[in-house]
Amino acid sequence: MATVDNLRNELIEKILSINNKAFLEAIDQLISSGSSALEMSELTEDQKKMLKMSEEDSKNGKLISQEAMDKRNLEWLNAM
């Protein structure tokens, strides 16, 4: 597996060989949007409460399978 430095250098070499302006702009946009996606965002108090409730439900075995949820949703939709 390539180290981070090796991978970075390989990417730089590949980018240097590209002459297509639109392609380079797309790469630039991808890299720019990727770095902002890595920034941490603060959860709201309501989001934190919901996560804690979910953890408690999981600990207490209050779970439903995806299959059972799909069946429940279909029944609800068909009842409308």
N, C-alpha and C positions, 0 to 999 in steps of 0.2 A: 504494500500500500504506500502511496506517495506521501511524503511529508507535506506539511502546509507550505513550506518554502518551495519545494519542488513543484507542487501543483500551481502555486502562484506564478512561478517562473514559466511554466508550460503555458499557462493562460496568457501571460504577457507576450510570449513568442507568437502564439496564435493570433492575438489581437493585432500585433504589429504587422502581420501578413495580410490583414483584411484591408481592402481598398473601397469597399462598398459603404458609402456614407450612411445610408439608411440603416444598414445592419449595425454599424458602429453606434449610431444614435439609439437603436433598440437595446444594444448591450449596455450603453450608458444608463438608459432609463431603468433597465432591469437591475443593475447594480445599485442605482440610487434608491429605487423603491425597496430593494432588499435590505438596505441598511436601516431604513426607517422602520421596517417591519420588525427588526430585532430590538428596537427600543422598547423598554418595559413601560407598560401603562398601569396606572394605579386603579385597583378595583374600587367600586363604590361600596358603601356599607351594605347596601341591599345585596350586591353580588357576593360579598363575603358571607352574609347570613345564609344565602341560598347554598353556597358551597358547604358551609358547616352543616346545614340541614341534610344535604346529600350524603355527606360523610356519615352522619348519624343513621340515616336510613340504611346505608350500606352495612354499617356495623350491626344493626338490628335485624338484618335480613329482609328488610322491606324493599324487595327488588321484584321486577317483572322482566321476563325475557323479551327480546325484540320480537320474537314470533308471537307471543301473547299480546304484546302491545299492538302489533300490526293487525291481529285478529280483532282486538277491541276497537281499533280505529275504523276498520272496515264495517263492523257492526254499527258503529255510531254514524258513519257516512250513509249507510244503507237505510237507516232509520229516518233520515231527513227527508 
